[in-house]
Amino acid sequence: MIHHPRATVKVFDAVARRAALALVFALVATGCTDGDADNEPSGVSAAEVCAGTLDAAAQTALKKATQLDRFEEVPGDEFTLEALPQGLHKDIEQRTVCRVYTSDDADDIPLFTIDFEPRTSYPRGNPESSDGERTVYPVGKYAAVDGDKSAQIFFPCPTTGEKGKTAFVRSSLSTPRPLAAESTADERMTVLNSVSRRVAERLGCAASGLPQHVPAALPAGN
């Protein structure tokens, strides 16, 4: 696993990302014939993003939500399950975060990010979202999608860090860029739940309450 210290939450600026991707493309090109290069699709598939943590349903959901088949992750900053346990209780600059971009190397804003952090508690009831567009799911201890901007899941997973023990982990999906206009809350929750299940397994949290298939959202007001 390659890990580069990051000084700010915005890990790679436009120039750095273009340079990293250009280097990868150049290395690939030198090892291929012209015919091979013409047939080689750019980027990675939905099955490969976020360390391969998307199951079949989540891969389908991601492609529907984005209307894309290929994606990009910055070399050297890929999300890894191996690095997650030791970085979970650290600041975001030191955690392993899944940042996925379009395969267009000219675009430097992530398509979406998925992050994991320890929590001592979880939301009770159904707190209102800032825009009033919250869809709640019976997943983990608490799970919700807020409009087209974010999704989150709180699930039981006791861990210990420098500041002590915590009983829960919060997974969050953020979309800095708009997804496809027809994308749904179910699709975003399906993607986040799949990655969260693999993370829970890696952390040894068998009683996470994360289902294999995301159930229907709860009725509004529940």
C-alpha positions in Angstrom: 0.0 0.0 0.0 1.3 3.4 -1.0 0.5 6.2 1.3 1.3 9.8 0.9 1.0 12.3 3.8 -1.6 14.9 3.1 -1.4 18.4 4.5 -5.0 19.4 3.7 -8.4 17.7 3.2 -8.1 18.5 -0.5 -5.3 16.0 -1.2 -4.5 16.6 -4.8 -4.8 19.9 -6.7 -5.5 20.0 -10.4 -1.9 20.0 -11.5 -0.9 17.2 -9.2 -3.7 15.0 -10.3 -3.1 15.6 -14.0 0.6 14.9 -13.6 -0.1 11.6 -11.7 -2.6 10.4 -14.3 -0.4 11.4 -17.2 2.5 9.4 -15.7 0.3 6.3 -15.5 -1.0 6.7 -19.0 2.6 7.2 -20.3 3.8 4.0 -18.5 0.9 2.0 -19.9 1.5 3.3 -23.4 5.2 2.3 -23.4 4.2 -1.3 -22.5 1.6 -1.7 -25.2 1.5 -1.8 -29.0 -0.4 0.8 -30.8 -3.2 -1.6 -31.4 -3.4 -2.7 -27.7 -3.5 1.0 -26.6 -6.4 1.7 -28.9 -8.4 -1.1 -27.4 -7.5 -0.4 -23.8 -10.3 1.5 -22.0 -9.2 4.3 -19.7 -9.9 4.3 -16.0 -11.3 1.4 -13.9 -14.6 -0.4 -13.8 -17.2 -0.1 -11.0 -16.0 -3.5 -9.7 -12.6 -2.0 -9.0 -13.3 1.3 -7.3 -12.9 1.6 -3.5 -10.7 -1.5 -3.3 -13.2 -3.7 -5.0 -15.8 -3.3 -2.2 -18.8 -2.8 -4.4 -20.9 -6.0 -4.8 -22.9 -6.6 -8.0 -25.9 -4.6 -6.9 -23.7 -1.7 -5.8 -21.9 -1.7 -9.1 -25.1 -1.5 -11.0 -26.3 1.2 -8.7 -23.2 3.3 -9.2 -23.4 3.0 -13.0 -27.0 4.1 -13.0 -26.4 6.9 -10.6 -23.5 8.3 -12.6 -24.4 7.1 -16.1 -20.7 6.1 -16.4 -18.9 2.7 -16.9 -15.4 3.8 -16.2 -13.9 5.8 -13.2 -10.6 7.0 -12.0 -8.7 6.9 -8.7 -5.5 8.9 -8.1 -2.4 6.7 -8.1 -0.9 6.6 -4.6 -4.1 7.7 -2.9 -6.3 4.7 -3.5 -8.6 3.5 -0.7 -7.4 0.3 0.9 -9.0 -2.0 3.5 -5.6 -2.9 4.9 -4.9 0.7 5.9 -8.3 1.4 7.4 -8.0 0.0 11.0 -4.8 1.9 11.9 -6.1 5.1 10.4 -9.7 5.0 11.6 -9.1 7.2 14.7 -6.8 9.7 12.9 -7.6 13.0 11.2 -9.0 12.7 7.7 -5.6 13.7 6.3 -4.3 10.4 7.7 -7.2 8.2 7.0 -7.7 6.1 3.9 -10.6 7.7 1.9 -12.2 6.5 -1.2 -12.1 9.3 -3.8 -13.5 8.5 -7.2 -13.2 10.7 -10.2 -14.4 10.5 -13.8 -12.0 9.0 -16.3 -11.6 12.4 -17.8 -8.2 13.5 -16.4 -9.1 17.2 -17.0 -11.7 17.1 -14.2 -10.2 17.4 -10.8 -13.3 17.5 -8.6 -14.2 14.0 -7.2 -17.3 12.4 -8.4 -17.8 11.1 -4.9 -15.9 10.3 -1.7 -16.5 7.7 0.9 -15.0 8.1 4.4 -15.2 6.2 7.7 -14.8 7.6 11.2 -15.4 6.4 14.8 -18.3 7.8 16.7 -19.4 7.5 20.3 -23.2 7.7 19.5 -25.6 7.8 16.6 -28.6 10.0 15.7 -31.8 9.1 17.5 -35.2 9.4 15.9 -35.2 11.2 12.6 -33.4 14.5 12.8 -34.3 17.0 10.1 -31.8 17.7 7.2 -30.8 21.1 6.2 -32.8 21.0 3.0 -35.7 18.8 4.2 -34.9 16.0 1.7 -33.9 13.2 4.0 -34.6 9.5 3.2 -34.1 7.2 6.1 -33.3 3.4 5.8 -33.5 0.6 8.4 -29.8 -0.1 8.0 -27.3 -0.3 10.8 -28.2 1.9 13.8 -29.1 4.9 11.6 -28.9 5.5 7.9 -30.1 8.3 5.7 -29.6 10.0 2.3 -29.8 13.8 2.3 -31.1 14.9 -1.1 -28.5 14.5 -3.8 -25.5 15.6 -1.8 -24.7 13.0 0.8 -25.5 9.7 2.5 -24.5 8.3 5.9 -24.7 5.1 7.9 -23.9 4.6 11.6 -23.3 1.0 12.6 -22.1 -0.8 15.8 -18.4 -1.4 15.6 -16.3 -1.0 18.8 -12.8 0.3 18.1 -10.1 1.9 20.2 -7.8 4.9 19.4 -5.6 7.3 21.1 -8.6 9.1 22.6 -10.2 6.0 23.9 -12.9 3.6 22.8 -15.8 4.3 20.5 -18.9 2.1 20.0 -19.9 3.0 16.4 -18.5 3.8 13.0 -20.0 6.4 10.7 -19.6 5.9 7.0 -20.4 8.8 4.7 -20.8 9.3 1.0 -20.4 12.9 -0.4 -21.0 14.0 -3.9 -19.1 17.2 -4.6 -20.3 17.0 -8.2 -23.9 16.4 -9.3 -24.6 12.8 -10.2 -27.0 11.9 -13.1 -30.3 13.8 -12.9 -32.3 10.5 -12.5 -30.1 9.1 -9.7 -31.9 7.9 -6.7 -31.5 7.7 -2.9 -31.7 3.9 -3.1 -28.7 3.9 -5.5 -26.5 6.0 -3.2 -27.5 4.0 -0.1 -26.8 0.7 -2.0 -23.3 1.9 -2.9 -22.5 3.1 0.7 -23.9 0.0 2.3 -21.8 -2.3 0.2 -18.6 -0.5 1.0 -19.6 -0.3 4.7 -20.2 -4.0 4.8 -16.7 -4.8 3.6 -15.2 -2.3 6.1 -17.2 -3.8 9.0 -15.9 -7.2 8.0 -12.3 -5.8 8.0 -12.8 -4.3 11.4 -14.2 -7.5 12.8 -17.7 -6.1 13.4 -20.0 -9.1 12.7 -23.0 -7.5 14.4 -22.9 -4.3 12.3 -26.6 -4.6 11.2 -25.6 -3.9 7.6 -27.8 -6.0 5.3 -26.7 -7.8 2.1 -29.5 -6.0 0.3 -30.7 -2.5 1.2 -34.4 -2.7 2.3 -37.0 -0.1 1.3 -36.8 3.3 2.8 -38.9 4.1 5.9 -42.1 6.1 5.4 -41.5 9.8 5.8 -41.7 10.9 9.4 -40.6 7.6 10.9 
